[in-house]
Amino acid sequence: MRLLVTGASGFLGSYLIPELLNVGHEVTALVRKTEYLAGGVKFLKGDVTRPMIFDGQLPVLDGIVHCAGVVSFGNKDRELAKQ
């Protein structure tokens, strides 16, 4: 399957992607910062809180694995969590 993984550079995504690759999935990783490097992964730089930036950029996909999330509760994160 062709999958997009959000939160790819986070704790869960960084463990999930190698497993998806090991069983033969084609993975596109959604990352905010491009220092996340894994062999065999395509990258899409972006932010799930600003989906309008993806217009026309998403590859053909069979599914999305959503691993992104707010993990701290600073003032900025508190506002994002309310959205």
QUIRA-V871639 format. One record per residue. N is the residue number from 1. RES is the residue in one small letter. PSI is psi in whole degrees, 0 to 359 (NA if undefined). OMEGA is omega in radians with two decimals (999 if undefined). Layout:
((N | RES | PSI | OMEGA) (N | RES | PSI | OMEGA))
This chain:
((1 | m | 151 | 3.05) (2 | r | 113 | -3.02) (3 | l | 144 | 2.96) (4 | l | 129 | 3.10) (5 | v | 117 | 3.03) (6 | t | 156 | -3.11) (7 | g | 30 | -3.02) (8 | a | 330 | -3.11) (9 | s | 2 | 3.11) (10 | g | 184 | -3.08) (11 | f | 304 | -3.08) (12 | l | 312 | -3.12) (13 | g | 322 | -3.10) (14 | s | 337 | 3.05) (15 | y | 327 | -3.09) (16 | l | 317 | -3.05) (17 | i | 312 | 3.10) (18 | p | 325 | 3.12) (19 | e | 319 | 3.10) (20 | l | 318 | 3.11) (21 | l | 320 | -3.13) (22 | n | 331 | 3.14) (23 | v | 11 | 2.96) (24 | g | 9 | 3.11) (25 | h | 151 | 3.02) (26 | e | 120 | -2.99) (27 | v | 132 | 2.93) (28 | t | 126 | -3.08) (29 | a | 124 | 3.04) (30 | l | 118 | -3.10) (31 | v | 149 | 3.04) (32 | r | 326 | 3.13) (33 | k | 141 | -3.01) (34 | t | 9 | 3.13) (35 | e | 352 | 3.05) (36 | y | 115 | -3.10) (37 | l | 123 | 3.06) (38 | a | 137 | 3.14) (39 | g | 140 | 3.07) (40 | g | 9 | -3.11) (41 | v | 135 | 2.99) (42 | k | 151 | -3.08) (43 | f | 143 | 3.02) (44 | l | 115 | -3.12) (45 | k | 129 | -3.13) (46 | g | 188 | -3.06) (47 | d | 125 | -3.10) (48 | v | 342 | 3.10) (49 | t | 356 | 3.10) (50 | r | 67 | -3.03) (51 | p | 339 | -3.12) (52 | m | 341 | -3.14) (53 | i | 351 | -3.11) (54 | f | 356 | -3.11) (55 | d | 118 | 3.10) (56 | g | 1 | -3.09) (57 | q | 341 | -3.07) (58 | l | 135 | 3.06) (59 | p | 171 | 3.03) (60 | v | 129 | -3.05) (61 | l | 154 | 2.99) (62 | d | 340 | -3.12) (63 | g | 166 | 3.10) (64 | i | 133 | 3.04) (65 | v | 111 | -3.03) (66 | h | 105 | 3.14) (67 | c | 359 | -3.10) (68 | a | 148 | 3.09) (69 | g | 159 | 3.07) (70 | v | 125 | -3.05) (71 | v | 0 | 3.08) (72 | s | 169 | -3.08) (73 | f | 46 | 2.96) (74 | g | 173 | -3.11) (75 | n | 316 | 3.13) (76 | k | 315 | -3.12) (77 | d | 326 | 3.12) (78 | r | 319 | 3.12) (79 | e | 319 | 3.11) (80 | l | 321 | -3.11) (81 | a | 332 | 3.13) (82 | k | 340 | -3.07) (83 | q | NA | 999))
